[in-house]
Amino acid sequence: MPRLTVSQLALGTAAVVGATVALLALSGARSTPEILLLAMVALAAGVFAAIRRVRPRGAARTSRVVAKGQAPAMETLPEPERVPR
């Protein structure tokens, strides 16, 4: 599953905060279950906004190769000296 881009994350966060403030201000919710329900609705709106945000055309859909060629040779470390006790 591809990770969210910075713009998707920012848009989703703004949508959650904005929707939460608007829903709480307009609904006049006073009890904890009502507030939790409105917060869950706002979270769903933020997730939907982040997912619906179109990825840039240059964004990779799969992982890409960072380095080409052979892996660097592994250096062997010397054995630690053993001191008799």
C-alpha positions as CSV (number, residue, x, y, z in Angstrom):
1,M,0.0,0.0,0.0
2,P,1.5,3.3,-1.0
3,R,2.2,5.9,1.7
4,L,0.5,9.2,1.8
5,T,2.2,12.2,0.3
6,V,2.8,15.4,2.3
7,S,0.0,17.2,0.6
8,Q,-2.4,14.3,1.3
9,L,-1.4,14.3,5.0
10,A,-1.8,18.0,5.3
11,L,-5.2,18.0,3.6
12,G,-6.4,15.1,5.7
13,T,-5.3,16.8,8.9
14,A,-6.9,20.1,7.9
15,A,-10.1,18.3,7.1
16,V,-10.2,16.6,10.4
17,V,-9.6,19.7,12.4
18,G,-12.0,21.8,10.4
19,A,-14.7,19.3,10.4
20,T,-14.4,18.7,14.1
21,V,-14.6,22.4,15.0
22,A,-17.5,22.9,12.6
23,L,-19.5,19.9,13.8
24,L,-18.9,20.7,17.5
25,A,-19.8,24.4,17.0
26,L,-22.9,23.7,14.9
27,S,-24.3,20.7,16.8
28,G,-24.1,22.0,20.3
29,A,-23.1,18.6,21.5
30,R,-22.7,18.4,25.3
31,S,-22.4,14.7,26.2
32,T,-19.3,12.5,25.7
33,P,-21.0,10.0,23.3
34,E,-22.2,12.8,21.1
35,I,-18.7,14.4,21.0
36,L,-17.1,11.0,20.2
37,L,-19.5,10.4,17.4
38,L,-18.8,13.8,15.9
39,A,-15.1,13.3,16.2
40,M,-15.4,9.9,14.4
41,V,-17.4,11.5,11.6
42,A,-14.7,14.2,11.3
43,L,-11.9,11.6,11.3
44,A,-13.8,9.7,8.5
45,A,-14.1,13.0,6.5
46,G,-10.3,13.6,6.9
47,V,-9.4,10.1,5.8
48,F,-11.7,10.4,2.8
49,A,-10.2,13.8,1.9
50,A,-6.6,12.4,2.1
51,I,-7.4,9.3,0.0
52,R,-9.3,11.3,-2.6
53,R,-6.4,13.7,-3.1
54,V,-4.8,13.0,-6.5
55,R,-1.2,11.9,-6.5
56,P,1.2,13.9,-8.6
57,R,1.9,12.4,-12.0
58,G,5.5,11.8,-11.2
59,A,4.8,9.9,-8.0
60,A,5.9,6.3,-8.0
61,R,3.3,3.7,-7.5
62,T,5.8,1.1,-6.4
63,S,9.1,1.1,-4.7
64,R,12.1,2.2,-6.8
65,V,15.7,1.2,-6.9
66,V,17.9,3.6,-5.0
67,A,21.3,2.2,-5.9
68,K,22.3,0.3,-9.0
69,G,25.1,-2.2,-9.3
70,Q,26.6,-4.5,-6.9
71,A,26.4,-4.2,-3.1
72,P,29.5,-2.9,-1.5
73,A,31.9,-5.5,-0.3
74,M,31.6,-6.4,3.4
75,E,34.6,-5.7,5.5
76,T,35.4,-8.4,8.0
77,L,36.2,-7.2,11.4
78,P,39.2,-8.6,13.3
79,E,38.5,-11.0,16.1
80,P,38.8,-9.3,19.5
81,E,41.8,-10.3,21.5
82,R,41.1,-12.8,24.2
83,V,42.7,-12.0,27.5
84,P,43.2,-15.0,29.9
85,R,41.6,-14.5,33.3
